[in-house]
Amino acid sequence: MPQRLILRATEEGTAAGIYGVIVASGVMATSHAHSATATAIAVLLTLAVYWSAERYSRLVAERIHEGHRPAWAVVRRQLSTGWEIVTASALPLFVLVVLDILGVGQYPAVLGALLCSTGLLCLAGWEVGRSGRLSRAERIVSAAVACSFGIVLFALKAALH
């Protein structure tokens, strides 16, 4: 089920997944890599840096606010969570690589991946509406807002090309 790619079991997991898809789309939209493979690697490395920075920030903040070094169990928990920021972009990256393998070219492959990301974001916005028991009109607005991130990044890619 496609919604499971971005909507996770926890609030934090869902937020990280949505954020990861937006960051991945931003990297794809602005990348000047010479191949789809290089773009995919840039996306994965960027997401890994974002994950690392977020985990590090949480550990440092805990030390600042608690006044002592975090216990090993806390460090282990921080290092084993939040991966949705990376994994939620699996489908758009798959689309990117498959389109490249099919020979459509770098630019159309990135556009295809951005369309996939936009669809995932739209779906996330729609599902948020269902989970939040919103009316149909409110769900449409929720989906449109989520979708707008992808549309803006798609337009950015088109403008930079």
ABEGO torsion letter per residue (X at the ends): XAAAAABBABAAAAAAAAAAAAAAAAAAAABABABAAAAAAAAAAAAAAAAAAAAAAAAAAAAAAAGBBBBAAAAAAAAABGAAAAAAAAAAAAAAAAAAAAGAEAAAAAAAAAAAAAAAAAAAAAAAAAAAGBBAAAAAAAAAAAAAAAAAAAAAAAAAX
